């Protein structure tokens, strides 16, 4: 039979103290109970571990050989418990992080760097994904956490990290490119380039409401699947678009970013409430702390 861990702890305590009386006091149990438990251990192992006589308590030759093995088992058990605690606290393990392209340049580097520095036992894998794939991955636990714009769905949990300006994006030679700010209505007569409606319908419903409030329906001349694609079309003079200020990090030539009055966008951490990976809380705490102390739109 395999001895119980508590019996091994009793054995090591007696061996260290060379006294049942002192060991029992240190263990906060009765001496008689300790003696009985050591007897149980000896019967389980089929070997006498201590010689007890008028001169005191001494390890037998077999007991002396068994002592380092018992210490090793107890140390490994303590290590296992400590490892479990670190896993429960989200300090070790793996977290699968998804992100939109528009959050990669400025948000991803400082947060992943901080997580790696503080929790070297936590492996963070990163995947760029379009919004529909990102949301589906969170729902089915292919991703644990994501940096994204508000997904506008009810079954995912969100935590806002930062809010930033939304800008009109114009070719640098556009007559409005030098303005300090614009209203969305100022762009009513412009040709527009936007993402396909199928990219994420909740976003486009919000865009529809914004354009309606501004009093017009945009004349969309071309669509692009990515922000880089939209920026390229604007730089080529095909049309104008509307993006967060931080998107400027994806293209610094050929385009001008002009703030739109009162137009703001949130960047959020998003996860599924059914995902029990403890690393979600760890990364969220790091990200929220950085967002409170650092301009993450410039930190990447």
N, C-alpha and C positions, 0 to 999 in steps of 0.2 A: 504493500500500500504506500501511497505517496503522503508524506506528512503535511499537515496544514502549516500555513505561513506563521500563524500565531505560535505554534509549537517551536518553530525554528527561532522566533524572536525570544521566546522564553529560554531556549537552550543557549543562545548567544549571550543573553543577559547574565545567566548563571556563570557561564564560562568567563565573562569579563570581570564579574565581581568575585569569583571564586567563593561564593557564599550564597546559599539559598535565602538567607535572611535579608541581606543587602539587596539582592536581585528582586525579591518580592516587594521590598519597600519602593524600589525604583519603578517597578511595574504597577504599583498600587493594587496589588492583589495579596491575598492571604498566603503565608508561607506554605501552609498545608496544601492549598490549591495548586501552587506552583509545583510543589513536589509531585503531586498527582499527575499534573500535565507532563512533566518530564518523564515520569514512568510510562505514560501513554505513548510518548514519542519513542522511548526505548523499545517498547513492545512493537510499535509500528515498524521500526527499523530492524528489529531483531538483534540489537546490540546494546551493551551497556556503555553509556557515554560518560558517566562520572563515577569516581570512587568517593564514597562518603564515610568518614570515620572521625575519630576524636581529633585528629589533626586538621580537619576541614574538608573542603570539597576540591577535588582535583579531576581534571580531564583524564580519561583513560587514553591509551594509545590510539584506539579507534576514534574516540571523541576528538582528540587533537587533529586527526586527519580530516574529520568531518567538519570542524569549525570553519576553515576558509571556504569550504563549499557552501555551508549554510549562509555565511556572510555574502557570498556571491549571489545566491538565490534571492536573498532579501534586498540586496542592492539593485538587482535586476527588477524585482517587483516594485521597488520605490521608483525606479527609472520609468517603468511602464505607467505607473500612476501619474508621474509628472508629465510624461508625454501625452497622456490622455487629457490632462488639464490644459496643456498648451493647445491641443486640438480643439477642445471645447471652447477655448477663448479665441479661436481663430488665428493663433500665432503660427501654426504649421499647417501643411496640407497644400491644396491646390485650389486656385480660383480662376475661373474662365471668364475673361473680361472682353466684352464686345464694345465697339465704339463706332460712331459715325465719322466719316472723313473730316467733317468740319470741326470735330472736337480733338482730333489726333494731334495736330501740331502744337497746340497750346495747353491742353488739359491733360493729355495722357502722360507725357514725360515726367512732369513734377510729381504727380500722384504715384505712378508706378515706382519712380525712383525712391520716394519716401517710404513706400511699403517695403521695398527690398532692403533698404537700410535699417529700418526698425524691426522687421520680421524676416530675417534671412532664411528661416525655415519655411516660409510661405512662398510657394511658386505661383506666379501670376502669368497666365498665358493670355495673349491679346489677339483679337480677330477683328478686322475691319468688316463691317457688314452694312448693307442698305437697311433702311428702317424696317421694312416688312420682315426681312430675314432676322433682324435683331429681335424684334418683338416675338416672333415665333420661337426663336431660340431660347428666349427667357421663359416663355410659357412652357416649353418642353424640357427645360433644364439643360439644354446644350450649352447655354451661357448662364453664369451665376449672377452677373452684374453687367450693366451697360452704362456708358456715357452717351446721352442722346438729348435731342430736343424733346419737349413733352410729347409722349406717344398718344395722349388723348384717348386712353382706354381705361376701363374701370377695374380690370383684373390684375393689374400690376401696381406695385408700390413704388412711389417716387419720392426723391429728396432733392430739392432744388439746391444746386451748388452756387450758381451765379446768375446774374441778370445782366445783359449787355444790350447796347444799341443795335437796332436794325437800320441798315443803310440802303439807300438807292445805289445801285452799281451801274455806272455809266461809262461809256468810252471816254478816255481822257480829253478828247477834243470836242465833247458834247457841250453845247451852250450852257447847260445847267451844272456842269462838272465843278465849276469854281464856287458855287454857292456854299455858304456855311451850313445850311440845312434846307430841307425840302419838306413839303407835304406830299402824301401819296397822290392826292388829287392833281399835283403839278405834273404827274407823269401819265395823265389820262390819255393823251394823244400819242404816246410813244408806242412803238412796237415792243413786245415783251418776249423774253425767253424764260421759260419755266421748266420745272421737272414734270414728267408725265403724271397725270392724275392717278394712274395705277401705282405710282411709287408709294403713296400712303394717303389714302382717301381722307382720313381725319384731318391731316394738315391742309389739304386742298379745300375742304369745307370751311376751315378757318380763313384761308386766303380769300375764298369767295365772299365771306362776310366782311373782311377788311376792305376789299375792293368795292363792295356794295355800299359800305359806309362812306367811302371816299367819293361815291357818286358815279362810278363807271365800271364797265366790264373790260378787262384788259384784252387788247388785240395780240394774241399769242401767235408769233410767226414761226417759232421753232421751240422744240423741247430737248432737254439733255438729261441724261440719267444721273449725272454727278455734278457737284459744285464746280469741280475743275472744268467740266464741260460748259457749264453756264458762264463761267468767267472767260473762257476762251471765245464763246460766242459774243459776249459783250465787247471784249477787246477787239474782235473783228468787225464791230459796228453793226452786228445783226439786230441787236435790240438791247433793252435795259432789263435789269432784274432787281431783286430785293433779297439781301442776305445779311447775316450778322456781321458786325464789324470785324470779328476775329477771322472771318473767312478771307480777309485781305492777306493773311499769311500764306495762302495757297497760290496767290498770284500778285506780284507787286508791280507789274508793268502793264500798260495799256488800259488800265481800268482806274476809275475814281470812285471812292466810297464817300457818299454824302449822307449824313444822318437824316433819318426821317423823324419829324417832330412827334414825340410821344410814343414812338414805336420801339418796344422792347421785346427781347426774347430770353427765355430761360434755358439754361443747360442743367440737366438733371441726371442723378444716378437713379437707375431703374432696376428693379428685381422682382421676382415672383414671390408672393407671400407663402407659397407652398414649398419654396426651396429652403432647406434647413442647413445649408452650408454655413458654419460659423464665420468663415472668412468674409462673408458679406458685411457683417457688422464691423469687422476690423478695417476693411477698406473704406467703408462709409465713414467711420470715425476719422481716419486719416484724411480723407478727401474734404470732409466738412471743416476740419481744423485748418487745413491749408487754404481753403476758400475764405476762411475768416481772417487769415493773416497775410495772404499773398494775392496779388492781382494775377489770377490764373489765366486771364486772357493774354498776358504778356510773358508768363513764366516758362512756356515751352522753349 
